[in-house]
Amino acid sequence: MMNRKDFFEYVKDNVRDYLPEKYADANIHLQEVVKKNGLTLTAMVIPTKDTNITPNIYLDSFYQEYRNGKNPDACVGDVADLWIENMDTDLSVDVNGMLDYGNVKDKLQIRMCDPEKNKEWLEDKAVTMHGDFAAYYTVNLSENKDGIASVSVTKALLEAWKIDVQTLHQDAMASDKSRGPALYAINDLMESSIMGEKPQNLLNGDRRAEEFFMSMFCLTNEAKMNAASLILHEDIRKQIGEFMKGDFYILPSSIHETLLLPDNGDFDVKALNAMVKEVNATEVALEDILSDKVQFCDGRTAVMENAEKREARLEKEKAAAAEKPVEKTGLHGKLEKAKEEVKAGNVLGKPQGKTRDTAMVM
C-alpha cells in the first residue's frame, strides 16, 4: 500500500489520462494549503488558459478512500471527475471582476472560527471579533449540493474595494440572510435524513420549544453549509429567545451549524463544555471545528456571552453582595445613623470643631 506522499504523486502522474485532451500539456502540480485549526491539506492544481480562477482539488479524502480499500485508479478517476465538474461550474467572477465590489457583494458569506487557534491563519484576512468568535469573509463563486467554491476576503482585497470592514460585515450579514436561515428540531433532522423529507423550519412559526420531547435545536441554513455565523444576527437570537420562551445555551458544534438548548435548569455549563470538546476531538473533522466554548444567550435582550465566564461573573457578584453589610431602613435605621454621625462629630454635616464653637457662642 502506498503512503500518503506516494499516493498523491500517483494521482498527479496519472490524472491526465482521465482528463479531456485540452489538458494534455497542462502543468499539473501539487501544493500544500494551510487551512484553519492548524490543518494542512494537499491540493492538486491544473492551470488552464481559459480562466483566471483555478480550483484546488484536495486529495486527502481520496487517500482515505484508498486506505479503506478503494482501487487507486478508481480514486484517480474520481479526482478527474471532480475537476471536470468544478471547471464546468459557472465561476462567473474572474480575477478582474473580483476587484469590483459590486460584482461580489451578493456573493459574500461570513465564516467563523476560534481566534486563539487561528491567529496566524487570520493575519492577512479581513476579520471582525464577536466575543469568543472571529468572523472572516468569503466570496462564494459557486454554491451547490456538492460544496462551495470560494475565495477568502483578505485585507488587500478589502483595500482594493475601498470599503471598511464594518461595511463588509453588514453586507455579508445581509447576504447570509438570503441563504435561508433555518431552525430545526434535532428529532426532525434525524427523521429527515432517514425519510428524505424536509424538516420544518421553526423560525417565525407558531410552535415553541416546550412542545418538543427532545429540547435540542439546530440553527443552520437551507443548504446546511457554513451557517454557524447566523448566530451573530441579533434578530435571529431574539426569535430563538421567543421560541424558547427564555434564555438558552449555544453549542458551537461545527462551522456549519450551532446547537441550541433552553436554559431550563437541567444543564451544567462545565459538563456542556466538556461534551462539546469531546465531540470536537472525536467526531468533527478538524477543518469543520468551530470552538469548544459554549455560549449563553439572554432570551430577552439577545445578548450572547461565554457561558462559563458568565457563571463566574454571577458567582462573584453574589459573593460581593453577601459581604456587603445590610443598610438599616426606617425610623430605627435613621436613629442608628444619627448616633453614628454624632459619635463621629459630623452633626448636620458640619465638622466637629465648628459645632463646638457654635455651642460656645450660644
N, C-alpha and C positions, 0 to 999 in steps of 0.2 A: 504494500500500500504506500502511495506517495505521501510525503509530508506536505505541510501547508504550502511552503515555498515552491516545491516541485509541481504541485497541483496547479498553482497559479501560472507557472511558466508553461505547463502543458496546455492550459486553456488559451493563453496568449499565442502560442505557436500553432494551434490547430483551429482556432475560431474562424480564420479566414476561409477555410473550406466550407463553412456553413453560411457565409455571407454572400450577398449579391456581387456580381462581377465588378461593380464600381468601387468596391473596397479592396480590390486585388493589390493595389500599390499603397494602401493606407499604412501610416506609421502607427501600428498597434503597439501600445506600451502599457506598462503597469505603473501605478503611483500610489504611495501611501497617503491616506487622507485622515487628518486628525478630526475626530468628531467630539461631541460633548461627553462629559463624565470620564475623561481620560481614555476614551476608546479610539483606537486606530484601526482603520479598515483598508483593505487593498482593493483598488478600483482598476478596472480595465477601461482604457480610453482609446477611441478610434477617431482621430480628427478627420473631418471631411471638408471639401471645398464648398459645399452647398450652403453651409450655415456657420455662423459665428458662435453658436452655442453647442457644446459637446457634452452630452450627459455622462455621468460616471456610472458604470455598472459594477456594483460591489460584489466581489466574488466569495466573500466569507460564508454566506449562506449556502452557496453551491458546494463549497468544500465540506460543509457539514452533511449535505445530502450524499456526497461521495463517501464520507466516513460512515454513513448509515447504510452503505451497500449499493448505491446507485452507480451504474456504469459511467466511467469518466467521459466517454464520448457522448453519452446522453446528456451529461452536465454541460459539455461544450455546446451542444445543440441548443440547450435551454438558454444559455448565455447569449448565443447568436439571436435566438427568437426574441429575447427581451430587448436586445439592442435594436433590432429592426422595428419592434413595436414602439420603442421610445422615439426613434427617428421618424416614424410615420405620424407621431403625435404632432399636432399643430403647436409648435413653440413659437407663438406669434410675436413675441417681443425679442428682437435681436439686440445685440450689444448697443448699437446706436440708439435704438428705441428705448433702452433702459435708462438713458440719460435724460429722457423727457418724463418728468414725474406724472404728467397727465396720462401717459400711456400705461402706467403701472399702478396708479393709485387704487384702483378697484381690485387689484390682484394681491394686495398686501395681506399678510396674516401675522398674528402675534404668536410667538412661541415662548415657552417659559423653561427655566432651568434653575438649579441651585447655584447661586453666585459663588459660594465657598468652594464648590467642586469644579468650577469652570472659569476661574479667574483669568488664566492665560488665554483660554479659548475666546473669551468675551472681549479681549483687549482691543481688537480692531472693529468690533461690532457697534452699531447704534443700540444703546441699551437704556432702559428706564428701570428703576428699582421700585418694588412693591412689597415691602416687608421682607419676608424670607425668600422672595422670588425675584429673579432677574428676568425682565421681558426683553427679548430681542425680536427682530422682524425679518420676514422673508417676502420676496416677490414670488408667487406661485405661477410658474409658466404654464403648467398644466395640472389638472386635478381629475382623477378618475378612480374607478373602483380598485385599481391595482396600486395606486400610490400617487405621490405628488412630486413633480419636478420643480425645484425651487432654487432661488439664489438668495443668500443672506444679505441683508442691508448693512453695509459697512459704513464707518464714519466718512470714508472718502466718497462713497456714493451719496450719502446724505448731504455732503458739502456740494457735490455736483448738482444736486437737485435744488440747492439754495433754500432749504427749509430747515426748521429746527426740529429737535427730537420730539417736542410736545405735539407739533402738527402731525408728525409721522405717527405718533401713538394714537391720536384721535382718529385719524383716517383709517388706521389699521383696526381700531375698535369697531368702526362702522362697517368695514369690510368683513370682519369676523361675524357680525350680526347677520350679514347676508347669506352665511352658510347654514343658517337654520339651527339656532341653539335649541337643545332638547334636554328635558329632564325625564329619565326613565326609572321605573321601579326595577330593582335588581331581578326580582322574580320574572317580570315581563321580558327583560333582556334574555334571561336564560331560556325561557319558553320560545322566544322568537328565534334563537339560534338553533333550536331543535325543529320547530314547526315551520320556520320560514316566514312567519307573519310579522308585520311591522309593529313594534311596541307602541303603546300610547304615549304621546308627548304630554307630560303633566304640567308644563308651563302654561299659564293663562287658562288652565282648566278649572273645573268646579270641585275636583277631588282634593282630599287633604291627606297628609301623611298618616294620620291616625287610622285611616281606613285599611291600611295595608298590614298584613300579618308580619312580614319582614320589613322593618323600617330602615332600609338602606336604599339609597337612590344614586343614580349616576347622572352627572352633568356632562354633556358632550355636544357634538353637533350631529347633523343627519348622516354625515359620512363617517362619523366616529374616528376622525383623524385630526391630530394636533389641536385638540379642543380644550385642553386644560385651562387656557387663558381666559375662557369665558367666565371664570370665577372672579376675574378682575372687574367685571361690569357691576357697578353698584345697583343698577335697576334689577338685574337678574338676581343678585343676592337678596334684594328686598322681596322679589317674587317668591324666592325659596323660603324666606322667613315667614311669609304669609301662608305658604303651603305647609310648612312645618308647624305653624302656629306658635312660633317661638324661636329660641336660639338653636344653633346646630353646629356640628363639627364637620370640618372639611378634611378628607383624607387624600393627600396628593398621590394617587395611585399610579399615575403614569402621565406622560406628556399628552396623551390622547383624551383623558377624562379625569374628573375628580369624583370621589365617592362621598356621599353626604349622609350624616346620621343626626337625628333630632337629639337635642340635649334633654333627655328625659330622666337623668339622674342615674342611669344604669351603667354609664361608661366611665372608666378610669383613664385619664389622659396619658399617664405613663404606659399603661397597657396598650392603648391605641398607637402610641409612638413606636412601641416595641413591635407591634403587629405589622405596621407599615414597613418598618426597617427590615423585618424578616422576609416579608413578601418581596420587597425590592431586591433583596440579596439572593433569593431562591427562585422567584417566579417571573420577574420582569427582565426583559432584555436590557443590557447595560445602556444602550442608546435611547431607550424609552423611559428610563428612570427620571422622575421629576424631583422628588425631595423625600426625606424621611420625617419632615416636620409637620405634624398635624396642626391645623388652624381651627380657631373658634370664631364664629360669626354671631354677632348680636342680631337677633331677628328683627328688632325694632329699628335700630339705627343702621344696620347693614355694615357695621364696622368689623373688619376682619383682622385678627391678630394671632400670633403664635399661642397655641393653647397652653403649653407648659409654662411659658413666661407669664401668661395671664393668671394662671393659678398661683404662681409665686408672688405676683403683684398683689393679688387679693389676700393672700395669707399675710403678707407684710402689712397691708392696710388694716387687716383685722387685728394683728398683734399691736400695732400702733394705737388703735382705738381702745384696746383693752388696757394699755398702760396709761392712757390719758385720764387724770382724775375727773370724776363726775362733778360738774358745777351745780351747786345747790340753787334752787329757784324758789320763788315765793317769798313771803314775809320773813320766814326763818333764815332763808339764804341771804336776804338783804341785810338782816341784823348781823349775821356772821361776817359778812363782807365789811360792814361798817366797823365792827370791832377790830378786824384785821387792819383797817386803814388807820384807826386811832392808835393802835399799837405801833404802827409804822410812822406815826406823826404826819399823816397825809390827809387830815380832815378837810373836806371840801376841795381837795386837790391842791392845798397850799402847803409849802414847806413848813417843817416843824418850827424852825426859828421864827418865821414870820407870824405863825399862830400865837406863839408865846408873847411876842412883842405887842400884838393887838390886845391880848388879855391884860397885859400890864397897863396899857393906856386906859382901858375900861375901868 
